[in-house]
Amino acid sequence: MTLRLGEGARLELMPDQLIAYREASYRQNTHITVRPTSSLVMAEVITPGWSPDGASFRYEELRLRNEIRVESNDGNTDLLALDNLLVRPPAGDVTGLGFMEGFSHLGSLVVVDARVDQALADALHALTAGHEAHTGISLTRTLAGTTGLVLRSLANSTERLNGLLGACTALLRERWHGQEPLNLRKY
């Protein structure tokens, strides 16, 4: 997928969870170019498929690569972030210690906006403390006045991660746009 956000553009990309079934090998490449006044919020949840006996399917690998560039006023583009996520479970089991520390589901949130800063990272960190998931947050460098934030969470259910990412995006929507939380889910 290739996206280009123009001046003042706003994109909230919140797809349904990515379900990896038995023997799946999935690759997703996303190239995004933003302007310094653009706003990007992109979430992803990865969940293992399941079989009728209740066991999780053991997938081969998942690769999600997000390349985010900032286009400055002179037309040059510089790399802001290269978010390369590779999940290749040893022997097909994602829950092993040292790999996903006993968790089966992974959530990601990528935010690129001129309003991203350490204070926002701290607010999101405080918000995630109330959820049953292990979460880490990183900031990118700042280019042309815009900064990126990557949040990763591990949990044992899609609903927990959707709740956590929904709370984070609700904070952004209310703080930046005075809008209500998204309600896109079918269930």
C-alpha positions as CSV (number, residue, x, y, z in Angstrom):
1,M,0.0,0.0,0.0
2,T,1.3,3.4,-0.9
3,L,-0.2,6.6,0.7
4,R,0.6,10.2,0.3
5,L,-0.9,12.7,2.7
6,G,-1.1,16.3,1.5
7,E,-1.0,19.5,3.5
8,G,-3.4,19.4,6.4
9,A,-4.5,15.9,5.5
10,R,-5.6,13.5,8.3
11,L,-5.7,9.7,8.0
12,E,-6.9,7.3,10.7
13,L,-6.3,3.8,9.4
14,M,-7.9,1.2,11.7
15,P,-8.4,-2.1,9.9
16,D,-9.9,-5.2,11.5
17,Q,-7.4,-7.5,13.1
18,L,-5.0,-9.5,11.0
19,I,-5.7,-13.2,11.6
20,A,-2.8,-15.6,10.9
21,Y,-4.1,-19.1,10.3
22,R,-2.1,-22.4,10.2
23,E,1.0,-22.3,8.0
24,A,0.4,-18.6,7.0
25,S,3.2,-16.5,5.6
26,Y,2.1,-12.9,5.2
27,R,3.9,-9.8,4.1
28,Q,2.5,-6.3,4.2
29,N,4.5,-3.3,2.9
30,T,3.2,0.2,3.5
31,H,4.9,3.3,2.1
32,I,3.6,6.6,3.5
33,T,4.7,10.1,2.7
34,V,3.4,12.9,4.9
35,R,3.7,16.7,4.8
36,P,4.7,18.5,8.0
37,T,1.0,19.5,8.5
38,S,-0.3,16.0,7.9
39,S,-1.6,13.7,10.7
40,L,-1.4,9.9,10.6
41,V,-2.8,7.5,13.1
42,M,-2.5,3.8,12.1
43,A,-3.3,0.8,14.2
44,E,-2.9,-2.9,13.7
45,V,-3.7,-6.0,15.8
46,I,-2.2,-9.4,15.0
47,T,-4.1,-12.5,16.3
48,P,-3.5,-16.2,15.7
49,G,-6.3,-18.1,14.0
50,W,-7.9,-20.9,16.0
51,S,-9.2,-24.4,15.2
52,P,-12.4,-26.0,16.3
53,D,-10.6,-27.8,19.2
54,G,-9.7,-24.3,20.6
55,A,-6.0,-24.5,19.8
56,S,-4.3,-21.6,18.1
57,F,-3.1,-22.2,14.6
58,R,0.7,-22.0,14.3
59,Y,1.7,-19.7,11.5
60,E,5.0,-19.5,9.8
61,E,5.7,-15.8,9.7
62,L,4.2,-12.3,9.5
63,R,6.1,-9.3,8.2
64,L,4.7,-5.8,8.5
65,R,7.0,-3.1,7.1
66,N,6.0,0.6,7.4
67,E,8.2,3.2,5.7
68,I,7.2,6.7,6.7
69,R,8.8,9.7,4.9
70,V,8.3,13.4,5.5
71,E,8.1,15.7,2.4
72,S,9.4,19.2,3.1
73,N,8.4,22.4,1.4
74,D,11.3,22.1,-1.0
75,G,9.9,18.8,-2.3
76,N,12.6,16.6,-0.7
77,T,11.6,13.5,1.3
78,D,13.5,12.2,4.3
79,L,13.0,8.9,6.1
80,L,11.2,9.5,9.5
81,A,10.7,5.9,10.5
82,L,11.2,2.4,9.2
83,D,9.0,0.2,11.3
84,N,9.9,-3.4,10.4
85,L,8.0,-6.0,12.4
86,L,8.9,-9.7,11.8
87,V,7.1,-12.4,13.8
88,R,8.6,-15.8,13.0
89,P,7.5,-18.0,15.9
90,P,10.0,-20.7,16.9
91,A,8.4,-24.1,16.0
92,G,5.2,-22.1,15.2
93,D,4.5,-21.2,18.8
94,V,4.3,-17.4,19.4
95,T,3.8,-17.6,23.1
96,G,7.3,-18.8,24.1
97,L,9.4,-17.0,26.8
98,G,11.9,-14.6,25.2
99,F,9.7,-14.3,22.1
100,M,6.4,-12.9,23.1
101,E,6.7,-13.7,26.8
102,G,3.7,-15.9,27.0
103,F,1.4,-13.7,25.0
104,S,-0.4,-14.6,21.7
105,H,-1.6,-11.3,20.3
106,L,0.3,-8.1,19.3
107,G,-0.9,-4.6,18.8
108,S,0.7,-1.6,17.1
109,L,-0.1,2.0,16.9
110,V,1.8,4.4,14.7
111,V,1.2,8.2,15.1
112,V,2.9,10.9,13.0
113,D,2.0,14.5,13.7
114,A,3.6,17.8,14.6
115,R,1.9,17.5,18.0
116,V,3.7,14.2,18.9
117,D,6.1,14.8,21.8
118,Q,7.3,13.3,25.0
119,A,4.3,14.7,26.9
120,L,2.0,12.8,24.5
121,A,4.1,9.6,24.9
122,D,3.8,10.0,28.7
123,A,0.0,10.5,28.5
124,L,-0.4,7.4,26.3
125,H,1.9,5.4,28.7
126,A,-0.2,6.4,31.7
127,L,-3.4,5.4,29.7
128,T,-2.0,2.0,28.8
129,A,-1.3,1.2,32.5
130,G,-5.0,0.6,33.1
131,H,-5.1,-2.2,30.5
132,E,-4.1,-5.9,30.7
133,A,-1.3,-5.7,28.2
134,H,2.4,-5.1,28.2
135,T,3.2,-1.9,26.3
136,G,6.2,0.0,25.1
137,I,6.4,3.4,23.4
138,S,9.1,4.9,21.2
139,L,9.5,8.3,19.6
140,T,11.2,9.0,16.3
141,R,13.4,11.9,15.5
142,T,11.7,15.2,14.4
143,L,11.8,16.1,10.7
144,A,10.4,19.4,9.3
145,G,8.6,19.9,12.7
146,T,6.8,16.5,12.7
147,T,7.6,13.5,14.9
148,G,6.5,9.9,15.0
149,L,5.4,7.6,17.8
150,V,5.3,3.8,17.8
151,L,3.4,1.9,20.5
152,R,3.6,-1.9,20.8
153,S,1.5,-4.1,23.1
154,L,1.3,-7.7,23.9
155,A,-1.8,-9.4,25.3
156,N,-3.8,-12.6,25.1
157,S,-6.9,-11.4,23.3
158,T,-8.0,-9.3,20.3
159,E,-10.5,-7.5,22.5
160,R,-7.9,-6.3,25.0
161,L,-5.7,-4.9,22.3
162,N,-8.6,-3.3,20.5
163,G,-9.7,-1.7,23.8
164,L,-6.2,-0.4,24.5
165,L,-5.7,1.0,20.9
166,G,-9.2,2.4,20.9
167,A,-8.5,4.2,24.2
168,C,-5.3,5.6,22.8
169,T,-6.9,6.8,19.5
170,A,-9.8,8.2,21.5
171,L,-7.4,10.3,23.5
172,L,-5.9,11.7,20.3
173,R,-9.3,12.3,18.7
174,E,-10.6,14.2,21.7
175,R,-7.3,16.1,22.4
176,W,-6.5,17.1,18.8
177,H,-10.0,17.4,17.2
178,G,-12.6,17.5,19.9
179,Q,-14.2,14.3,18.5
180,E,-15.8,11.2,20.0
181,P,-14.0,7.8,19.9
182,L,-14.3,5.7,16.7
183,N,-16.9,3.0,16.8
184,L,-16.2,0.9,13.7
185,R,-16.4,-2.6,14.9
186,K,-19.1,-5.1,13.8
187,Y,-19.3,-6.9,17.2
